[in-house]
Amino acid sequence: MAEYPYVVAGATIFCSEGTHFNNLDLPMSHGVYIRDRAAMHEEDSVPGINIPEFGVCRSANNSNGEKQTSDAVGLLPFDDSVSLPIVGKLCTPMTEKWIDAKEDVLVEGIPALTVECTLVCTQGGGIIAFVDDGQGV
């Protein structure tokens, strides 16, 4: 069985339906650290607290209000037909808990996050996944 790196606060994440990367947030540490950064667990999936928005949502299922962005910082790579500004629905995910957390490694009694974990957005149907673990190595 493959071992995946553990995730810490600040890890880079993206939504398959969003236009931008963003960072996982942890307002208060659980008291467990990896390389001096706060480790995260499967319940660190609260929209607006742990899970930020991802620019503009490309899903037709999203019922959020309109958003326009000209921000190229964190823009996901697209094909050559995409240009700024991007107009669409606000990519504010609605989520439950992370899938495939590490059951045998606990952070504050809850399974730890690894880069293998994903979240499903019930708003637009996107999959939220990791670009990196946030450890900075």
C-alpha positions as CSV (number, residue, x, y, z in Angstrom):
1,M,0.0,0.0,0.0
2,A,1.4,3.4,-1.0
3,E,2.1,6.0,1.7
4,Y,1.0,9.5,0.9
5,P,2.3,12.7,2.5
6,Y,0.2,14.2,5.3
7,V,-1.5,17.5,4.7
8,V,-0.9,20.7,6.8
9,A,-2.5,24.1,6.9
10,G,-1.7,26.1,3.8
11,A,-1.7,23.1,1.4
12,T,-2.7,24.1,-2.2
13,I,-6.0,22.8,-3.4
14,F,-8.3,23.1,-6.4
15,C,-11.8,22.2,-7.5
16,S,-12.2,20.4,-10.8
17,E,-15.0,22.9,-11.7
18,G,-13.2,26.1,-10.4
19,T,-10.9,28.4,-12.3
20,H,-8.4,29.1,-9.5
21,F,-6.2,27.3,-7.0
22,N,-6.4,28.3,-3.3
23,N,-5.1,27.3,0.1
24,L,-6.6,25.0,2.8
25,D,-7.0,27.0,6.0
26,L,-7.0,26.1,9.6
27,P,-7.9,29.0,11.9
28,M,-6.8,27.1,15.1
29,S,-4.3,24.3,15.3
30,H,-5.4,20.9,16.5
31,G,-2.0,20.7,18.4
32,V,-0.3,18.3,16.0
33,Y,2.5,19.6,13.8
34,I,4.5,18.4,10.9
35,R,7.6,20.4,10.1
36,D,6.2,23.2,12.3
37,R,3.0,23.4,10.4
38,A,-0.5,22.4,11.7
39,A,-1.7,18.9,10.6
40,M,-5.3,18.6,9.4
41,H,-8.0,16.0,9.7
42,E,-11.0,14.8,7.7
43,E,-13.4,17.2,9.3
44,D,-11.4,20.2,8.2
45,S,-13.7,20.7,5.3
46,V,-16.0,23.6,6.3
47,P,-16.6,26.0,3.4
48,G,-15.5,29.5,4.2
49,I,-13.4,28.3,7.2
50,N,-11.2,25.5,5.8
51,I,-12.3,25.5,2.2
52,P,-12.0,28.8,0.3
53,E,-13.7,29.7,-3.0
54,F,-12.0,28.7,-6.3
55,G,-12.7,31.7,-8.5
56,V,-15.5,31.1,-11.1
57,C,-17.4,27.8,-11.2
58,R,-17.7,26.2,-14.6
59,S,-20.5,23.8,-13.6
60,A,-24.0,24.3,-15.0
61,N,-25.4,22.8,-11.7
62,N,-24.1,25.7,-9.6
63,S,-26.9,28.0,-8.3
64,N,-24.6,30.7,-6.8
65,G,-24.7,34.3,-8.0
66,E,-22.6,35.7,-10.8
67,K,-18.9,36.5,-10.4
68,Q,-16.4,38.1,-12.7
69,T,-12.7,37.8,-12.2
70,S,-9.6,39.2,-13.9
71,D,-7.3,37.8,-11.3
72,A,-4.6,35.7,-13.0
73,V,-2.9,34.8,-9.7
74,G,-3.7,31.1,-9.0
75,L,-5.4,30.7,-12.3
76,L,-5.6,27.0,-13.3
77,P,-4.1,26.2,-16.7
78,F,-6.8,26.1,-19.4
79,D,-6.8,25.7,-23.1
80,D,-5.9,28.7,-25.3
81,S,-9.6,29.7,-25.7
82,V,-9.9,31.0,-22.1
83,S,-9.2,34.7,-21.6
84,L,-9.7,37.2,-18.8
85,P,-12.0,38.4,-17.5
86,I,-13.8,35.1,-16.7
87,V,-17.5,35.4,-16.0
88,G,-19.7,32.7,-14.3
89,K,-21.1,31.5,-11.1
90,L,-19.2,32.1,-7.8
91,C,-17.2,28.9,-7.0
92,T,-18.1,28.6,-3.3
93,P,-18.0,24.9,-2.5
94,M,-20.6,23.1,-0.4
95,T,-18.8,20.1,1.2
96,E,-19.1,17.4,3.8
97,K,-15.9,15.6,5.0
98,W,-12.8,14.5,3.2
99,I,-12.8,11.1,1.6
100,D,-10.0,8.5,2.1
101,A,-8.5,10.1,5.3
102,K,-5.8,8.0,7.0
103,E,-7.9,6.0,9.5
104,D,-4.9,4.6,11.4
105,V,-3.2,8.0,12.0
106,L,-5.3,10.4,14.1
107,V,-5.2,14.2,14.6
108,E,-7.2,15.1,17.7
109,G,-8.8,11.6,17.5
110,I,-9.9,12.1,13.9
111,P,-8.4,10.5,10.7
112,A,-5.5,12.6,9.3
113,L,-5.6,14.1,5.8
114,T,-3.1,13.0,3.1
115,V,-2.7,14.3,-0.4
116,E,-4.8,11.3,-1.6
117,C,-7.9,12.7,0.0
118,T,-10.7,14.4,-2.0
119,L,-13.9,16.3,-1.3
120,V,-17.0,16.4,-3.4
121,C,-18.7,19.7,-3.9
122,T,-22.5,19.3,-3.7
123,Q,-23.0,22.8,-5.2
124,G,-21.4,22.2,-8.6
125,G,-20.4,18.6,-8.5
126,G,-16.6,19.3,-8.6
127,I,-13.9,17.3,-7.0
128,I,-11.6,19.2,-4.6
129,A,-8.1,17.7,-4.5
130,F,-4.5,18.6,-3.5
131,V,-1.8,20.2,-5.6
132,D,0.7,19.9,-2.7
133,D,0.7,18.9,1.0
134,G,1.7,22.3,2.3
135,Q,4.8,21.1,4.0
136,G,7.1,23.1,1.8
137,V,9.6,20.4,1.0
